[in-house]
Amino acid sequence: MASPQSYSFSEAIKLIFGVQLAKHEAMRVDVDYLLKAMHKAGAIALKHEPLSHNKGWRIPVTEMCAVRNAVLLQGVFATPKIIVKLFNEVAERRHYAQWARDLLLERQSVAGVSLTHADLLGFLELLESGTDLKTHELPNPFPDALPQIGLATYDGNLLKTLAAQTAALSVGDSMMLHYLNDDLEKAFNCASALNTNNSLLLKYRSLIINEYTQAKEFDDLLDFLR
């Protein structure tokens, strides 16, 4: 029998990871949101078949590697916005990978999710490279279960869990952890308290302060117009 040319989201995740999304509602919602956001940003190309018996979105077989990598990245990083950047912006990708390396590499587990050190190292090294994430598979550093399943209490990713559990981080690490988790207000608070000569931290401190200021000005404008 011929192989299908496309899969539903549930079929793809079952085929790639052996996970039945119907049994993991939080992960099903997150994967649905992630893949549609990536399609909108041009990071993957989905097919929309509203009249099909599957009622909508399909993943072409040519996009299965990208989907696999996106779901693995979702297990580490918090938001589709960052995962889109990891696919589309190689220069920025190296910085994100370096922060993840610094925060995760010395840990054998986070909240009970075990990590395979060699595969985590390979995962981060490939992420730091210019390798096309649409065509080259990242190593899977989660030998037992994806964080989206094992960390449901912490929104299903390692960095958000680490932010919730770890008090003994430097101000710079805390700033980046909150920024990677898309918690701009907490990142801004750390950025405001940060005193450093590190050029990369200074770059992100400036970026975070500018983003927060713009967001605050926009919120103030909406309040004024109400």
C-alpha positions as CSV (number, residue, x, y, z in Angstrom):
1,M,0.0,0.0,0.0
2,A,1.3,3.4,-0.9
3,S,2.5,5.7,1.9
4,P,0.3,8.8,2.6
5,Q,1.4,12.1,1.2
6,S,0.3,14.0,4.4
7,Y,-0.7,13.4,8.0
8,S,-3.0,15.0,10.5
9,F,-1.3,16.6,13.5
10,S,-2.2,13.6,15.7
11,E,-1.0,11.1,13.1
12,A,2.3,12.9,12.7
13,I,3.0,13.0,16.5
14,K,2.0,9.4,16.9
15,L,4.3,8.4,14.0
16,I,7.3,10.5,15.2
17,F,7.1,10.2,19.0
18,G,4.7,7.3,19.7
19,V,2.5,9.8,21.6
20,Q,-1.3,9.8,21.2
21,L,-2.3,13.5,21.5
22,A,-5.9,12.5,22.3
23,K,-4.6,11.3,25.7
24,H,-2.6,14.6,26.4
25,E,-4.9,17.5,25.9
26,A,-2.4,20.2,27.0
27,M,0.2,18.9,24.6
28,R,-2.4,18.7,21.8
29,V,-3.4,22.3,22.2
30,D,0.3,23.4,22.4
31,V,1.2,21.4,19.3
32,D,-1.8,22.8,17.3
33,Y,-0.9,26.4,18.2
34,L,2.8,25.9,17.5
35,L,2.4,24.3,14.1
36,K,-0.1,26.9,12.9
37,A,2.1,29.7,14.2
38,M,5.1,28.3,12.3
39,H,3.0,27.9,9.1
40,K,1.9,31.5,9.4
41,A,5.5,32.6,9.8
42,G,6.7,30.6,6.9
43,A,8.8,28.2,9.0
44,I,6.9,25.1,7.9
45,A,4.4,24.6,5.0
46,L,1.1,23.0,6.0
47,K,-1.8,22.1,3.8
48,H,-5.3,23.2,4.6
49,E,-8.1,20.9,3.5
50,P,-11.3,22.2,5.2
51,L,-13.6,19.8,3.3
52,S,-11.6,16.7,4.1
53,H,-12.8,14.1,6.6
54,N,-9.9,15.2,8.8
55,K,-11.4,18.7,9.0
56,G,-8.5,21.0,8.1
57,W,-4.7,21.1,8.6
58,R,-2.4,18.4,7.2
59,I,1.4,18.0,7.4
60,P,3.0,17.0,4.1
61,V,5.5,14.2,4.4
62,T,8.2,16.6,3.3
63,E,7.6,18.6,6.5
64,M,7.9,15.8,9.0
65,C,11.5,16.5,9.9
66,A,10.6,20.2,10.6
67,V,7.7,19.1,12.7
68,R,9.8,16.7,14.7
69,N,12.4,19.4,15.4
70,A,9.8,22.0,16.3
71,V,8.2,19.7,18.9
72,L,11.6,18.9,20.4
73,L,12.4,22.6,20.6
74,Q,9.0,23.2,22.2
75,G,10.2,20.9,25.0
76,V,13.0,23.3,25.8
77,F,11.7,26.8,24.9
78,A,8.5,28.3,25.9
79,T,6.9,30.1,22.9
80,P,6.2,29.6,19.2
81,K,7.7,33.1,18.6
82,I,11.1,31.8,19.8
83,I,10.9,28.5,17.9
84,V,10.1,30.4,14.7
85,K,13.3,32.5,15.3
86,L,15.3,29.3,15.8
87,F,14.1,28.1,12.4
88,N,14.4,31.4,10.5
89,E,17.2,33.4,12.2
90,V,20.5,31.5,12.4
91,A,22.5,34.3,14.1
92,E,19.9,34.6,16.9
93,R,19.6,30.9,17.1
94,R,23.2,30.6,18.3
95,H,22.5,33.0,21.2
96,Y,19.4,31.1,22.3
97,A,21.3,27.8,22.1
98,Q,24.1,29.1,24.2
99,W,21.7,30.3,27.0
100,A,20.1,26.9,27.0
101,R,23.5,25.2,27.1
102,D,24.5,27.3,30.1
103,L,21.3,26.7,32.0
104,L,20.7,23.0,31.2
105,L,23.9,21.2,30.4
106,E,25.1,20.5,33.9
107,R,21.7,19.1,34.9
108,Q,20.8,15.5,34.5
109,S,17.1,16.2,35.0
110,V,14.6,19.0,35.4
111,A,11.5,18.3,37.5
112,G,12.0,14.5,37.0
113,V,12.4,14.7,33.2
114,S,15.6,12.8,32.6
115,L,18.0,14.2,30.0
116,T,20.6,12.2,28.0
117,H,23.7,14.3,28.3
118,A,25.3,13.2,25.0
119,D,22.1,13.8,23.0
120,L,21.5,17.1,24.8
121,L,25.0,18.2,23.8
122,G,24.4,17.1,20.2
123,F,21.0,18.9,20.3
124,L,22.6,22.1,21.4
125,E,25.6,21.8,19.0
126,L,23.3,21.3,16.0
127,L,21.1,24.2,17.1
128,E,24.2,26.4,17.4
129,S,25.3,25.5,13.9
130,G,23.8,26.9,10.6
131,T,22.2,23.5,9.9
132,D,18.8,23.7,8.2
133,L,16.2,22.5,10.8
134,K,13.8,21.7,8.1
135,T,16.0,18.9,6.7
136,H,18.3,17.7,9.5
137,E,17.0,16.0,12.6
138,L,18.0,17.2,16.0
139,P,19.0,14.5,18.5
140,N,16.3,13.7,21.0
141,P,17.6,14.5,24.5
142,F,14.5,13.1,26.2
143,P,15.0,9.3,26.6
144,D,11.8,8.6,28.6
145,A,9.2,11.2,27.7
146,L,8.8,14.6,26.1
147,P,8.6,17.5,28.6
148,Q,5.2,18.4,27.1
149,I,3.9,15.2,28.8
150,G,6.1,15.0,31.9
151,L,6.0,18.7,32.8
152,A,2.3,19.5,32.4
153,T,2.3,21.4,35.8
154,Y,4.9,23.8,34.4
155,D,3.5,24.4,30.9
156,G,5.6,21.6,29.4
157,N,9.0,23.0,28.7
158,L,12.3,22.8,30.6
159,L,13.2,26.5,30.7
160,K,9.9,27.6,32.2
161,T,10.2,24.7,34.8
162,L,13.7,25.8,35.6
163,A,12.6,29.4,36.1
164,A,9.9,28.1,38.6
165,Q,12.2,25.9,40.5
166,T,15.6,27.6,40.6
167,A,16.3,30.5,42.9
168,A,20.1,30.6,42.8
169,L,20.6,32.0,39.3
170,S,22.6,35.1,38.5
171,V,20.6,38.2,37.5
172,G,21.8,37.8,34.0
173,D,20.7,34.2,33.8
174,S,17.4,35.1,35.3
175,M,16.9,37.9,32.8
176,M,17.5,35.6,29.9
177,L,15.4,32.8,31.4
178,H,12.4,35.1,31.7
179,Y,13.0,36.5,28.3
180,L,13.2,33.0,26.7
181,N,10.0,32.2,28.5
182,D,8.3,35.3,27.0
183,D,7.8,36.8,30.5
184,L,8.8,40.3,29.4
185,E,7.9,42.1,32.7
186,K,10.1,39.8,34.8
187,A,12.9,40.0,32.2
188,F,12.6,43.8,32.4
189,N,12.8,43.8,36.2
190,C,16.0,41.7,36.0
191,A,17.4,43.9,33.2
192,S,16.8,47.0,35.3
193,A,18.8,45.5,38.1
194,L,21.6,44.1,36.0
195,N,25.1,45.5,36.4
196,T,27.5,43.9,33.9
197,N,30.3,44.5,31.3
198,N,29.3,41.4,29.3
199,S,28.6,42.6,25.8
200,L,26.0,39.9,25.0
201,L,24.1,40.6,28.2
202,L,24.3,44.3,27.5
203,K,22.8,43.7,24.1
204,Y,19.9,41.7,25.5
205,R,19.4,44.1,28.4
206,S,18.9,46.9,25.9
207,L,16.7,44.8,23.7
208,I,14.5,43.8,26.7
209,I,14.2,47.3,28.0
210,N,13.2,48.6,24.5
211,E,10.7,45.8,24.0
212,Y,9.2,46.4,27.5
213,T,9.0,50.2,27.0
214,Q,7.3,49.8,23.6
215,A,4.8,47.3,25.0
216,K,4.1,49.5,28.0
217,E,3.6,52.6,25.8
218,F,1.1,50.6,23.7
219,D,-0.8,49.4,26.7
220,D,-0.9,53.0,28.0
221,L,-2.3,54.2,24.7
222,L,-5.0,51.5,24.7
223,D,-5.9,52.6,28.3
224,F,-6.1,56.2,27.1
225,L,-8.4,55.3,24.2
226,R,-10.9,53.3,26.3
